[in-house]
Amino acid sequence: MKTPPLPPDTPREDDWLDTLLQRDAQSDAHIADAGFSDRVMAQLPARRSRAVAWVLPLATVLGCLLALHSLGGAEYVFNAVAALVTDGEFGPRQLSTLVTVAVFYAVALGGAWGER
C-alpha cells in the first residue's frame, strides 16, 4: 500500500537535518590539522603531462600498422579497400576485412588508452 505524497508545505520529520546541513554548508568552518593536509599534498606525485599520456596510444597504433605491414596483412586490406572503392562492391569479404581491422584497432587502442 502506497502512502500518498504530502503537500509541499507540510513539515517533514527531517527538516531539522536539512536546516543543519544547509547551515553547515554556508559556514566557513575550518578544521585545524596542524599542517597535515599540506604535508599529504606535498607527498603526492606530480601530475603527468598530457604529452606523456599520448605516447602509449600512439605507440600502439604505430605497432599495429607495423605488424599489419610486416605480416602481409596490409596488402590484403589494401586490396579489399581498393575493391570496395573502385568496384563499389561490398560483399562478405570486404565486410569481414573492415570489421576485423576495426575490432583489432579498437581493442588495441582501448587497451592503450586505459593504461594512460
N, CA, C and O atoms as CSV, one atom per row, in Angstrom:
chain,resi,resn,atom,element,x,y,z
A,1,MET,N,N,0.838,-1.170,0.000
A,1,MET,CA,C,0.000,0.000,0.000
A,1,MET,C,C,0.886,1.236,0.000
A,1,MET,O,O,1.744,1.389,0.869
A,2,LYS,N,N,0.681,2.118,-0.971
A,2,LYS,CA,C,1.486,3.323,-1.086
A,2,LYS,C,C,0.885,4.451,-0.264
A,2,LYS,O,O,-0.333,4.605,-0.166
A,3,THR,N,N,1.776,5.229,0.318
A,3,THR,CA,C,1.344,6.406,1.064
A,3,THR,C,C,1.231,7.570,0.088
A,3,THR,O,O,2.144,7.790,-0.708
A,4,PRO,N,N,0.141,8.314,0.132
A,4,PRO,CA,C,0.017,9.443,-0.793
A,4,PRO,C,C,1.053,10.516,-0.457
A,4,PRO,O,O,1.408,10.688,0.709
A,5,PRO,N,N,1.543,11.241,-1.476
A,5,PRO,CA,C,2.546,12.278,-1.220
A,5,PRO,C,C,1.960,13.412,-0.385
A,5,PRO,O,O,0.776,13.735,-0.488
A,6,LEU,N,N,2.812,14.003,0.439
A,6,LEU,CA,C,2.390,15.111,1.292
A,6,LEU,C,C,2.416,16.415,0.507
A,6,LEU,O,O,3.220,16.560,-0.414
A,7,PRO,N,N,1.557,17.360,0.849
A,7,PRO,CA,C,1.630,18.679,0.210
A,7,PRO,C,C,2.979,19.330,0.516
A,7,PRO,O,O,3.582,19.033,1.547
A,8,PRO,N,N,3.466,20.220,-0.369
A,8,PRO,CA,C,4.798,20.806,-0.187
A,8,PRO,C,C,4.964,21.602,1.105
A,8,PRO,O,O,6.078,21.705,1.619
A,9,ASP,N,N,3.878,22.167,1.641
A,9,ASP,CA,C,4.016,22.989,2.843
A,9,ASP,C,C,3.923,22.181,4.142
A,9,ASP,O,O,3.971,22.757,5.228
A,10,THR,N,N,3.792,20.872,4.042
A,10,THR,CA,C,3.707,20.023,5.227
A,10,THR,C,C,5.100,19.839,5.819
A,10,THR,O,O,6.022,19.441,5.107
A,11,PRO,N,N,5.269,20.125,7.117
A,11,PRO,CA,C,6.593,19.925,7.720
A,11,PRO,C,C,6.950,18.439,7.745
A,11,PRO,O,O,6.106,17.586,8.021
A,12,ARG,N,N,8.186,18.159,7.457
A,12,ARG,CA,C,8.650,16.776,7.467
A,12,ARG,C,C,9.483,16.532,8.713
A,12,ARG,O,O,9.930,17.465,9.381
A,13,GLU,N,N,9.677,15.261,9.005
A,13,GLU,CA,C,10.431,14.899,10.204
A,13,GLU,C,C,11.911,15.233,10.087
A,13,GLU,O,O,12.586,15.412,11.101
A,14,ASP,N,N,12.428,15.319,8.857
A,14,ASP,CA,C,13.862,15.548,8.695
A,14,ASP,C,C,14.199,16.989,8.312
A,14,ASP,O,O,15.310,17.253,7.851
A,15,ASP,N,N,13.270,17.920,8.492
A,15,ASP,CA,C,13.565,19.323,8.199
A,15,ASP,C,C,14.702,19.849,9.068
A,15,ASP,O,O,15.494,20.675,8.614
A,16,TRP,N,N,14.791,19.386,10.293
A,16,TRP,CA,C,15.859,19.845,11.176
A,16,TRP,C,C,17.228,19.468,10.620
A,16,TRP,O,O,18.198,20.213,10.758
A,17,LEU,N,N,17.288,18.284,9.982
A,17,LEU,CA,C,18.554,17.835,9.411
A,17,LEU,C,C,18.915,18.674,8.189
A,17,LEU,O,O,20.069,19.069,8.023
A,18,ASP,N,N,17.926,18.946,7.331
A,18,ASP,CA,C,18.173,19.799,6.167
A,18,ASP,C,C,18.672,21.174,6.598
A,18,ASP,O,O,19.612,21.711,6.012
A,19,THR,N,N,18.048,21.734,7.609
A,19,THR,CA,C,18.456,23.048,8.110
A,19,THR,C,C,19.881,23.007,8.638
A,19,THR,O,O,20.677,23.903,8.356
A,20,LEU,N,N,20.201,21.986,9.391
A,20,LEU,CA,C,21.544,21.845,9.948
A,20,LEU,C,C,22.588,21.696,8.841
A,20,LEU,O,O,23.652,22.312,8.907
A,21,LEU,N,N,22.294,20.895,7.839
A,21,LEU,CA,C,23.237,20.697,6.735
A,21,LEU,C,C,23.419,21.968,5.917
A,21,LEU,O,O,24.536,22.283,5.508
A,22,GLN,N,N,22.339,22.702,5.673
A,22,GLN,CA,C,22.451,23.954,4.930
A,22,GLN,C,C,23.274,24.976,5.710
A,22,GLN,O,O,24.099,25.680,5.128
A,23,ARG,N,N,23.060,25.060,7.005
A,23,ARG,CA,C,23.821,25.996,7.837
A,23,ARG,C,C,25.306,25.622,7.828
A,23,ARG,O,O,26.168,26.496,7.747
A,24,ASP,N,N,25.595,24.343,7.911
A,24,ASP,CA,C,26.982,23.893,7.901
A,24,ASP,C,C,27.647,24.163,6.551
A,24,ASP,O,O,28.823,24.524,6.500
A,25,ALA,N,N,26.901,23.989,5.460
A,25,ALA,CA,C,27.461,24.222,4.129
A,25,ALA,C,C,27.778,25.693,3.906
A,25,ALA,O,O,28.692,26.018,3.149
A,26,GLN,N,N,27.045,26.575,4.545
A,26,GLN,CA,C,27.263,28.009,4.372
A,26,GLN,C,C,28.363,28.543,5.272
A,26,GLN,O,O,28.870,29.639,5.034
A,27,SER,N,N,28.736,27.813,6.275
A,27,SER,CA,C,29.774,28.295,7.194
A,27,SER,C,C,31.150,28.065,6.584
A,27,SER,O,O,31.333,27.209,5.718
A,28,ASP,N,N,32.103,28.845,7.055
A,28,ASP,CA,C,33.487,28.705,6.602
A,28,ASP,C,C,34.309,27.967,7.650
A,28,ASP,O,O,35.448,28.337,7.937
A,29,ALA,N,N,33.737,26.949,8.202
A,29,ALA,CA,C,34.418,26.214,9.265
A,29,ALA,C,C,35.646,25.509,8.706
A,29,ALA,O,O,35.584,24.840,7.674
A,30,HIS,N,N,36.744,25.669,9.396
A,30,HIS,CA,C,37.986,25.013,9.010
A,30,HIS,C,C,38.454,24.174,10.190
A,30,HIS,O,O,38.503,24.646,11.325
A,31,ILE,N,N,38.788,22.957,9.912
A,31,ILE,CA,C,39.279,22.071,10.962
A,31,ILE,C,C,40.798,22.150,10.962
A,31,ILE,O,O,41.443,21.811,9.970
A,32,ALA,N,N,41.353,22.589,12.050
A,32,ALA,CA,C,42.808,22.705,12.157
A,32,ALA,C,C,43.418,21.307,12.199
A,32,ALA,O,O,43.013,20.458,12.993
A,33,ASP,N,N,44.405,21.086,11.323
A,33,ASP,CA,C,45.038,19.768,11.281
A,33,ASP,C,C,46.550,19.863,11.430
A,33,ASP,O,O,47.273,18.917,11.116
A,34,ALA,N,N,47.024,21.009,11.909
A,34,ALA,CA,C,48.457,21.214,12.172
A,34,ALA,C,C,49.300,20.962,10.929
A,34,ALA,O,O,50.403,20.425,11.031
A,35,GLY,N,N,48.798,21.341,9.757
A,35,GLY,CA,C,49.557,21.207,8.518
A,35,GLY,C,C,49.534,19.822,7.907
A,35,GLY,O,O,50.265,19.566,6.950
A,36,PHE,N,N,48.711,18.913,8.431
A,36,PHE,CA,C,48.664,17.546,7.913
A,36,PHE,C,C,48.261,17.521,6.438
A,36,PHE,O,O,48.884,16.822,5.638
A,37,SER,N,N,47.229,18.274,6.075
A,37,SER,CA,C,46.759,18.286,4.680
A,37,SER,C,C,47.852,18.766,3.742
A,37,SER,O,O,48.038,18.208,2.660
A,38,ASP,N,N,48.581,19.806,4.154
A,38,ASP,CA,C,49.663,20.323,3.313
A,38,ASP,C,C,50.778,19.300,3.150
A,38,ASP,O,O,51.339,19.167,2.062
A,39,ARG,N,N,51.106,18.577,4.212
A,39,ARG,CA,C,52.153,17.552,4.117
A,39,ARG,C,C,51.727,16.409,3.198
A,39,ARG,O,O,52.536,15.901,2.422
A,40,VAL,N,N,50.467,16.007,3.284
A,40,VAL,CA,C,49.969,14.936,2.412
A,40,VAL,C,C,50.020,15.386,0.957
A,40,VAL,O,O,50.472,14.637,0.091
A,41,MET,N,N,49.561,16.597,0.686
A,41,MET,CA,C,49.558,17.100,-0.689
A,41,MET,C,C,50.981,17.215,-1.235
A,41,MET,O,O,51.206,16.993,-2.425
A,42,ALA,N,N,51.944,17.561,-0.373
A,42,ALA,CA,C,53.333,17.671,-0.810
A,42,ALA,C,C,53.922,16.302,-1.148
A,42,ALA,O,O,54.831,16.218,-1.974
A,43,GLN,N,N,53.430,15.234,-0.532
A,43,GLN,CA,C,53.949,13.890,-0.776
A,43,GLN,C,C,53.375,13.237,-2.032
A,43,GLN,O,O,53.926,12.252,-2.524
A,44,LEU,N,N,52.276,13.778,-2.553
A,44,LEU,CA,C,51.659,13.187,-3.739
A,44,LEU,C,C,52.556,13.380,-4.953
A,44,LEU,O,O,53.244,14.396,-5.054
A,45,PRO,N,N,52.560,12.421,-5.875
A,45,PRO,CA,C,53.380,12.583,-7.078
A,45,PRO,C,C,52.840,13.718,-7.944
A,45,PRO,O,O,51.648,14.026,-7.925
A,46,ALA,N,N,53.739,14.325,-8.697
A,46,ALA,CA,C,53.345,15.419,-9.591
A,46,ALA,C,C,52.451,14.879,-10.701
A,46,ALA,O,O,52.550,13.713,-11.083
A,47,ARG,N,N,51.593,15.728,-11.202
A,47,ARG,CA,C,50.718,15.311,-12.300
A,47,ARG,C,C,51.542,15.066,-13.552
A,47,ARG,O,O,52.502,15.782,-13.837
A,48,ARG,N,N,51.147,14.036,-14.296
A,48,ARG,CA,C,51.831,13.748,-15.549
A,48,ARG,C,C,51.367,14.731,-16.608
A,48,ARG,O,O,50.214,15.161,-16.616
A,49,SER,N,N,52.269,15.074,-17.488
A,49,SER,CA,C,51.882,15.985,-18.564
A,49,SER,C,C,51.049,15.228,-19.590
A,49,SER,O,O,51.143,14.005,-19.701
A,50,ARG,N,N,50.244,15.957,-20.328
A,50,ARG,CA,C,49.381,15.338,-21.331
A,50,ARG,C,C,50.195,14.751,-22.485
A,50,ARG,O,O,49.752,13.796,-23.122
A,51,ALA,N,N,51.360,15.298,-22.759
A,51,ALA,CA,C,52.180,14.779,-23.853
A,51,ALA,C,C,52.598,13.341,-23.568
A,51,ALA,O,O,52.613,12.512,-24.479
A,52,VAL,N,N,52.932,13.038,-22.338
A,52,VAL,CA,C,53.335,11.682,-21.971
A,52,VAL,C,C,52.151,10.727,-22.081
A,52,VAL,O,O,52.333,9.551,-22.396
A,53,ALA,N,N,50.954,11.216,-21.828
A,53,ALA,CA,C,49.767,10.365,-21.871
A,53,ALA,C,C,49.471,9.865,-23.284
A,53,ALA,O,O,48.789,8.852,-23.436
A,54,TRP,N,N,49.953,10.533,-24.300
A,54,TRP,CA,C,49.690,10.128,-25.683
A,54,TRP,C,C,50.714,9.135,-26.216
A,54,TRP,O,O,50.515,8.573,-27.294
A,55,VAL,N,N,51.794,8.907,-25.497
A,55,VAL,CA,C,52.862,8.047,-26.002
A,55,VAL,C,C,52.377,6.614,-26.205
A,55,VAL,O,O,52.602,6.040,-27.271
A,56,LEU,N,N,51.724,6.030,-25.218
A,56,LEU,CA,C,51.300,4.634,-25.324
A,56,LEU,C,C,50.243,4.411,-26.407
A,56,LEU,O,O,50.399,3.483,-27.200
A,57,PRO,N,N,49.172,5.215,-26.484
A,57,PRO,CA,C,48.223,5.009,-27.587
A,57,PRO,C,C,48.862,5.204,-28.961
A,57,PRO,O,O,48.556,4.460,-29.893
A,58,LEU,N,N,49.744,6.194,-29.097
A,58,LEU,CA,C,50.406,6.423,-30.379
A,58,LEU,C,C,51.321,5.249,-30.733
A,58,LEU,O,O,51.348,4.803,-31.880
A,59,ALA,N,N,52.064,4.753,-29.754
A,59,ALA,CA,C,52.928,3.596,-29.995
A,59,ALA,C,C,52.105,2.367,-30.359
A,59,ALA,O,O,52.544,1.550,-31.169
A,60,THR,N,N,50.925,2.226,-29.778
A,60,THR,CA,C,50.052,1.094,-30.097
A,60,THR,C,C,49.588,1.156,-31.541
A,60,THR,O,O,49.619,0.150,-32.249
A,61,VAL,N,N,49.159,2.327,-31.979
A,61,VAL,CA,C,48.707,2.477,-33.369
A,61,VAL,C,C,49.860,2.208,-34.325
A,61,VAL,O,O,49.687,1.503,-35.319
A,62,LEU,N,N,51.036,2.763,-34.037
A,62,LEU,CA,C,52.189,2.521,-34.912
A,62,LEU,C,C,52.581,1.044,-34.918
A,62,LEU,O,O,52.932,0.500,-35.965
A,63,GLY,N,N,52.522,0.399,-33.765
A,63,GLY,CA,C,52.823,-1.030,-33.699
A,63,GLY,C,C,51.833,-1.862,-34.492
A,63,GLY,O,O,52.218,-2.827,-35.152
A,64,CYS,N,N,50.554,-1.494,-34.431
A,64,CYS,CA,C,49.533,-2.207,-35.209
A,64,CYS,C,C,49.791,-2.060,-36.703
A,64,CYS,O,O,49.686,-3.026,-37.459
A,65,LEU,N,N,50.127,-0.846,-37.122
A,65,LEU,CA,C,50.413,-0.622,-38.547
A,65,LEU,C,C,51.654,-1.399,-38.986
A,65,LEU,O,O,51.666,-1.995,-40.063
A,66,LEU,N,N,52.685,-1.392,-38.162
A,66,LEU,CA,C,53.906,-2.131,-38.487
A,66,LEU,C,C,53.637,-3.633,-38.558
A,66,LEU,O,O,54.125,-4.306,-39.466
A,67,ALA,N,N,52.868,-4.160,-37.615
A,67,ALA,CA,C,52.540,-5.587,-37.625
A,67,ALA,C,C,51.706,-5.947,-38.848
A,67,ALA,O,O,51.930,-6.982,-39.474
A,68,LEU,N,N,50.753,-5.099,-39.184
A,68,LEU,CA,C,49.914,-5.351,-40.354
A,68,LEU,C,C,50.761,-5.386,-41.622
A,68,LEU,O,O,50.550,-6.228,-42.495
A,69,HIS,N,N,51.719,-4.470,-41.717
A,69,HIS,CA,C,52.583,-4.419,-42.902
A,69,HIS,C,C,53.550,-5.601,-42.944
A,69,HIS,O,O,53.705,-6.239,-43.985
A,70,SER,N,N,54.194,-5.893,-41.830
A,70,SER,CA,C,55.221,-6.937,-41.838
A,70,SER,C,C,54.637,-8.345,-41.941
A,70,SER,O,O,55.322,-9.256,-42.404
A,71,LEU,N,N,53.399,-8.539,-41.525
A,71,LEU,CA,C,52.787,-9.863,-41.608
A,71,LEU,C,C,52.045,-10.092,-42.921
A,71,LEU,O,O,51.421,-11.136,-43.107
A,72,GLY,N,N,52.110,-9.138,-43.815
A,72,GLY,CA,C,51.479,-9.312,-45.121
A,72,GLY,C,C,49.997,-8.999,-45.138
A,72,GLY,O,O,49.349,-9.150,-46.174
A,73,GLY,N,N,49.457,-8.575,-44.039
A,73,GLY,CA,C,48.037,-8.250,-43.996
A,73,GLY,C,C,47.715,-6.934,-44.665
A,73,GLY,O,O,46.572,-6.689,-45.050
A,74,ALA,N,N,48.723,-6.082,-44.805
A,74,ALA,CA,C,48.482,-4.765,-45.395
A,74,ALA,C,C,48.029,-4.895,-46.844
A,74,ALA,O,O,47.143,-4.164,-47.287
A,75,GLU,N,N,48.627,-5.815,-47.575
A,75,GLU,CA,C,48.254,-5.996,-48.982
A,75,GLU,C,C,46.812,-6.489,-49.095
A,75,GLU,O,O,46.063,-6.032,-49.959
A,76,TYR,N,N,46.429,-7.407,-48.236
A,76,TYR,CA,C,45.062,-7.930,-48.256
A,76,TYR,C,C,44.062,-6.829,-47.928
A,76,TYR,O,O,43.037,-6.687,-48.594
A,77,VAL,N,N,44.374,-6.051,-46.889
A,77,VAL,CA,C,43.479,-4.957,-46.500
A,77,VAL,C,C,43.417,-3.921,-47.612
A,77,VAL,O,O,42.337,-3.437,-47.952
A,78,PHE,N,N,44.571,-3.576,-48.181
A,78,PHE,CA,C,44.596,-2.595,-49.268
A,78,PHE,C,C,43.761,-3.070,-50.451
A,78,PHE,O,O,42.981,-2.298,-51.010
A,79,ASN,N,N,43.919,-4.332,-50.837
A,79,ASN,CA,C,43.145,-4.866,-51.967
A,79,ASN,C,C,41.650,-4.876,-51.672
A,79,ASN,O,O,40.842,-4.578,-52.551
A,80,ALA,N,N,41.282,-5.214,-50.450
A,80,ALA,CA,C,39.863,-5.238,-50.093
A,80,ALA,C,C,39.271,-3.838,-50.110
A,80,ALA,O,O,38.163,-3.636,-50.605
A,81,VAL,N,N,40.004,-2.875,-49.572
A,81,VAL,CA,C,39.511,-1.490,-49.575
A,81,VAL,C,C,39.501,-0.936,-50.993
A,81,VAL,O,O,38.568,-0.225,-51.367
A,82,ALA,N,N,40.526,-1.249,-51.792
A,82,ALA,CA,C,40.563,-0.779,-53.178
A,82,ALA,C,C,39.399,-1.357,-53.972
A,82,ALA,O,O,38.788,-0.649,-54.773
A,83,ALA,N,N,39.083,-2.627,-53.763
A,83,ALA,CA,C,37.943,-3.233,-54.456
A,83,ALA,C,C,36.644,-2.568,-54.029
A,83,ALA,O,O,35.739,-2.388,-54.844
A,84,LEU,N,N,36.553,-2.214,-52.792
A,84,LEU,CA,C,35.355,-1.542,-52.291
A,84,LEU,C,C,35.206,-0.165,-52.925
A,84,LEU,O,O,34.104,0.230,-53.304
A,85,VAL,N,N,36.309,0.563,-53.039
A,85,VAL,CA,C,36.258,1.927,-53.572
A,85,VAL,C,C,36.084,1.928,-55.084
A,85,VAL,O,O,35.254,2.671,-55.609
A,86,THR,N,N,36.853,1.106,-55.792
A,86,THR,CA,C,36.822,1.155,-57.258
A,86,THR,C,C,35.637,0.412,-57.855
A,86,THR,O,O,35.001,0.909,-58.784
A,87,ASP,N,N,35.339,-0.753,-57.343
A,87,ASP,CA,C,34.269,-1.552,-57.925
A,87,ASP,C,C,32.911,-1.224,-57.322
A,87,ASP,O,O,31.872,-1.553,-57.896
A,88,GLY,N,N,32.923,-0.586,-56.180
A,88,GLY,CA,C,31.668,-0.346,-55.485
A,88,GLY,C,C,31.084,-1.634,-54.936
A,88,GLY,O,O,29.922,-1.686,-54.534
A,89,GLU,N,N,31.894,-2.654,-54.927
A,89,GLU,CA,C,31.454,-3.977,-54.483
A,89,GLU,C,C,31.607,-4.063,-52.969
A,89,GLU,O,O,32.673,-3.781,-52.422
A,90,PHE,N,N,30.546,-4.448,-52.316
A,90,PHE,CA,C,30.616,-4.598,-50.870
A,90,PHE,C,C,29.996,-5.933,-50.512
A,90,PHE,O,O,28.776,-6.072,-50.424
A,91,GLY,N,N,30.858,-6.904,-50.311
A,91,GLY,CA,C,30.385,-8.246,-50.009
A,91,GLY,C,C,30.938,-8.725,-48.686
A,91,GLY,O,O,31.499,-7.947,-47.914
A,92,PRO,N,N,30.777,-10.001,-48.432
A,92,PRO,CA,C,31.263,-10.577,-47.173
A,92,PRO,C,C,32.771,-10.413,-46.986
A,92,PRO,O,O,33.243,-10.218,-45.866
A,93,ARG,N,N,33.523,-10.492,-48.079
A,93,ARG,CA,C,34.981,-10.364,-47.976
A,93,ARG,C,C,35.370,-8.974,-47.466
A,93,ARG,O,O,36.185,-8.845,-46.553
A,94,GLN,N,N,34.781,-7.943,-48.065
A,94,GLN,CA,C,35.103,-6.581,-47.652
A,94,GLN,C,C,34.596,-6.298,-46.231
A,94,GLN,O,O,35.273,-5.660,-45.425
A,95,LEU,N,N,33.402,-6.786,-45.956
A,95,LEU,CA,C,32.836,-6.570,-44.629
A,95,LEU,C,C,33.687,-7.246,-43.556
A,95,LEU,O,O,33.962,-6.654,-42.512
A,96,SER,N,N,34.102,-8.482,-43.815
A,96,SER,CA,C,34.913,-9.189,-42.818
A,96,SER,C,C,36.253,-8.491,-42.619
A,96,SER,O,O,36.761,-8.430,-41.499
A,97,THR,N,N,36.822,-7.968,-43.693
A,97,THR,CA,C,38.088,-7.247,-43.576
A,97,THR,C,C,37.924,-5.993,-42.736
A,97,THR,O,O,38.698,-5.747,-41.811
A,98,LEU,N,N,36.915,-5.205,-43.062
A,98,LEU,CA,C,36.712,-3.957,-42.335
A,98,LEU,C,C,36.387,-4.202,-40.862
A,98,LEU,O,O,36.895,-3.500,-39.988
A,99,VAL,N,N,35.549,-5.184,-40.589
A,99,VAL,CA,C,35.185,-5.478,-39.201
A,99,VAL,C,C,36.397,-5.984,-38.426
A,99,VAL,O,O,36.625,-5.565,-37.291
A,100,THR,N,N,37.172,-6.878,-39.025
A,100,THR,CA,C,38.351,-7.422,-38.348
A,100,THR,C,C,39.356,-6.330,-38.019
A,100,THR,O,O,39.855,-6.256,-36.897
A,101,VAL,N,N,39.649,-5.490,-38.991
A,101,VAL,CA,C,40.613,-4.412,-38.768
A,101,VAL,C,C,40.075,-3.422,-37.735
A,101,VAL,O,O,40.817,-2.978,-36.859
A,102,ALA,N,N,38.799,-3.076,-37.831
A,102,ALA,CA,C,38.213,-2.117,-36.885
A,102,ALA,C,C,38.243,-2.665,-35.460
A,102,ALA,O,O,38.581,-1.939,-34.524
A,103,VAL,N,N,37.898,-3.924,-35.291
A,103,VAL,CA,C,37.915,-4.528,-33.952
A,103,VAL,C,C,39.341,-4.605,-33.418
A,103,VAL,O,O,39.588,-4.320,-32.247
A,104,PHE,N,N,40.273,-4.991,-34.278
A,104,PHE,CA,C,41.676,-5.089,-33.875
A,104,PHE,C,C,42.191,-3.745,-33.367
A,104,PHE,O,O,42.774,-3.665,-32.286
A,105,TYR,N,N,41.974,-2.704,-34.146
A,105,TYR,CA,C,42.438,-1.379,-33.739
A,105,TYR,C,C,41.693,-0.869,-32.511
A,105,TYR,O,O,42.300,-0.239,-31.645
A,106,ALA,N,N,40.406,-1.124,-32.419
A,106,ALA,CA,C,39.624,-0.655,-31.271
A,106,ALA,C,C,40.101,-1.318,-29.982
A,106,ALA,O,O,40.237,-0.651,-28.956
A,107,VAL,N,N,40.353,-2.613,-30.025
A,107,VAL,CA,C,40.822,-3.321,-28.828
A,107,VAL,C,C,42.218,-2.840,-28.438
A,107,VAL,O,O,42.483,-2.581,-27.264
A,108,ALA,N,N,43.102,-2.722,-29.416
A,108,ALA,CA,C,44.469,-2.291,-29.119
A,108,ALA,C,C,44.494,-0.862,-28.588
A,108,ALA,O,O,45.166,-0.575,-27.598
A,109,LEU,N,N,43.769,0.023,-29.241
A,109,LEU,CA,C,43.761,1.413,-28.805
A,109,LEU,C,C,43.028,1.567,-27.475
A,109,LEU,O,O,43.428,2.379,-26.641
A,110,GLY,N,N,41.965,0.800,-27.270
A,110,GLY,CA,C,41.251,0.856,-25.995
A,110,GLY,C,C,42.121,0.399,-24.837
A,110,GLY,O,O,42.098,1.000,-23.762
A,111,GLY,N,N,42.882,-0.653,-25.051
A,111,GLY,CA,C,43.792,-1.118,-24.006
A,111,GLY,C,C,44.878,-0.106,-23.704
A,111,GLY,O,O,45.222,0.122,-22.544
A,112,ALA,N,N,45.417,0.500,-24.751
A,112,ALA,CA,C,46.449,1.515,-24.548
A,112,ALA,C,C,45.870,2.751,-23.879
A,112,ALA,O,O,46.511,3.363,-23.025
A,113,TRP,N,N,44.669,3.110,-24.267
A,113,TRP,CA,C,44.026,4.295,-23.687
A,113,TRP,C,C,43.761,4.081,-22.195
A,113,TRP,O,O,43.881,5.014,-21.400
A,114,GLY,N,N,43.405,2.868,-21.824
A,114,GLY,CA,C,43.156,2.570,-20.419
A,114,GLY,C,C,44.417,2.613,-19.570
A,114,GLY,O,O,44.341,2.824,-18.360
A,115,GLU,N,N,45.564,2.418,-20.184
A,115,GLU,CA,C,46.830,2.437,-19.459
A,115,GLU,C,C,47.386,3.841,-19.283
A,115,GLU,O,O,48.367,4.032,-18.565
A,116,ARG,N,N,46.769,4.830,-19.933
A,116,ARG,CA,C,47.305,6.198,-19.859
A,116,ARG,C,C,47.427,6.652,-18.468
A,116,ARG,O,O,47.861,7.777,-18.221
